[in-house]
Amino acid sequence: MLTGVLTPYAVPGAMRRQGRIYLGEGMIRSELIQMISDENPHLFRRDVERIVNTVFEEVIDAMARGDRVELRGFGAFSVKQRDSRVGRNPRTGEAVEVEEKHVPFFKTGKLLRDRLNGDA
């Protein structure tokens, strides 16, 4: 992800979302639902929306339980634990206790990595 002085107009295909510049086209959930609906005219849009939302909810629920979710070729979602530590307040420089927390982690699959690098 590129951030900084670039504008979305400086790089062909770049776009700006939430103050950051992304290369290529972005996609949000509603666009994914619309794309799947368009490619499968035999399915109602509301059914596609229900399917997409169910898949996302199952991934979220599995990760909330601490399970790993693997989608072959795409990647694996897991949860990593960050230990508590002493951090610094950037404004004042004083030491602050940062509590332990769990963060989502995504590791790309080989097929996705190869496609991103033009190998597939």
C-alpha positions as CSV (number, residue, x, y, z in Angstrom):
1,M,0.0,0.0,0.0
2,L,1.4,3.4,-0.9
3,T,0.7,6.4,1.2
4,G,2.2,9.9,1.2
5,V,2.3,12.7,-1.4
6,L,0.9,10.6,-4.3
7,T,-2.6,11.4,-5.5
8,P,-5.0,8.9,-6.9
9,Y,-4.6,10.8,-10.2
10,A,-0.8,10.4,-10.3
11,V,-0.9,6.6,-10.8
12,P,-3.3,5.0,-13.3
13,G,-5.8,2.8,-11.6
14,A,-5.0,4.1,-8.1
15,M,-7.9,5.0,-5.8
16,R,-8.3,6.8,-2.5
17,R,-10.3,5.3,0.4
18,Q,-10.3,6.6,3.9
19,G,-7.3,8.9,3.3
20,R,-5.1,6.2,1.8
21,I,-4.0,5.5,-1.7
22,Y,-4.4,2.0,-3.1
23,L,-3.1,0.7,-6.4
24,G,-5.5,-1.1,-8.6
25,E,-9.2,-1.2,-8.1
26,G,-10.7,-1.7,-4.7
27,M,-13.8,-3.7,-3.9
28,I,-16.3,-3.4,-1.1
29,R,-18.8,-6.0,0.1
30,S,-21.7,-4.5,-2.0
31,E,-19.6,-4.6,-5.1
32,L,-18.7,-8.2,-4.5
33,I,-22.3,-9.1,-4.1
34,Q,-23.3,-7.2,-7.3
35,M,-20.5,-8.9,-9.3
36,I,-21.5,-12.4,-8.1
37,S,-25.2,-11.6,-8.9
38,D,-24.3,-10.3,-12.4
39,E,-22.3,-13.5,-13.1
40,N,-25.0,-15.8,-11.8
41,P,-28.3,-14.5,-13.2
42,H,-30.1,-17.6,-12.0
43,L,-29.6,-16.4,-8.4
44,F,-31.5,-13.7,-6.7
45,R,-29.4,-10.8,-5.4
46,R,-30.8,-11.2,-1.9
47,D,-29.7,-14.9,-1.9
48,V,-26.2,-13.9,-3.0
49,E,-26.1,-11.3,-0.3
50,R,-27.2,-13.9,2.3
51,I,-24.5,-16.3,1.1
52,V,-21.7,-13.7,1.1
53,N,-22.7,-12.4,4.6
54,T,-22.9,-16.0,5.9
55,V,-19.4,-16.8,4.7
56,F,-18.0,-13.6,6.3
57,E,-19.9,-14.3,9.5
58,E,-18.6,-17.9,9.7
59,V,-15.0,-16.7,9.2
60,I,-15.5,-14.0,11.9
61,D,-17.1,-16.5,14.3
62,A,-14.4,-19.1,13.8
63,M,-11.7,-16.4,14.5
64,A,-13.6,-15.2,17.6
65,R,-13.3,-18.8,18.9
66,G,-9.6,-18.7,18.2
67,D,-9.9,-21.1,15.2
68,R,-7.9,-20.9,12.0
69,V,-9.7,-20.5,8.7
70,E,-8.0,-21.8,5.6
71,L,-9.2,-21.1,2.0
72,R,-6.9,-23.2,-0.2
73,G,-5.1,-21.1,-2.8
74,F,-6.4,-17.9,-1.2
75,G,-4.9,-17.9,2.2
76,A,-5.4,-18.5,5.9
77,F,-6.9,-16.3,8.6
78,S,-5.8,-16.7,12.2
79,V,-5.6,-14.8,15.4
80,K,-2.3,-13.8,17.0
81,Q,-1.9,-12.8,20.6
82,R,0.1,-9.6,21.3
83,D,1.6,-9.6,24.8
84,S,1.2,-6.6,27.1
85,R,4.1,-4.2,26.9
86,V,5.2,-0.7,27.9
87,G,4.6,1.8,25.2
88,R,5.1,5.5,24.8
89,N,2.6,8.3,24.4
90,P,3.9,10.0,21.2
91,R,2.7,13.4,22.3
92,T,4.2,13.5,25.9
93,G,6.8,10.7,25.7
94,E,5.6,9.2,29.0
95,A,5.5,5.4,29.5
96,V,2.0,3.8,29.1
97,E,1.0,0.2,29.8
98,V,-0.5,-1.4,26.7
99,E,-2.7,-4.4,27.6
100,E,-2.4,-7.8,25.8
101,K,-4.7,-8.1,22.8
102,H,-5.7,-10.4,20.0
103,V,-5.3,-9.3,16.4
104,P,-6.4,-10.9,13.1
105,F,-3.6,-12.2,10.9
106,F,-3.8,-13.2,7.2
107,K,-1.2,-15.3,5.4
108,T,-1.6,-15.5,1.6
109,G,-1.8,-18.8,-0.2
110,K,0.6,-19.8,-2.9
111,L,-1.9,-19.3,-5.7
112,L,-2.8,-15.8,-4.6
113,R,0.9,-14.9,-4.1
114,D,1.8,-16.3,-7.6
115,R,-1.0,-14.4,-9.2
116,L,-0.1,-11.1,-7.5
117,N,3.5,-11.5,-8.8
118,G,2.5,-12.5,-12.3
119,D,3.6,-16.1,-12.0
120,A,0.2,-17.7,-12.6
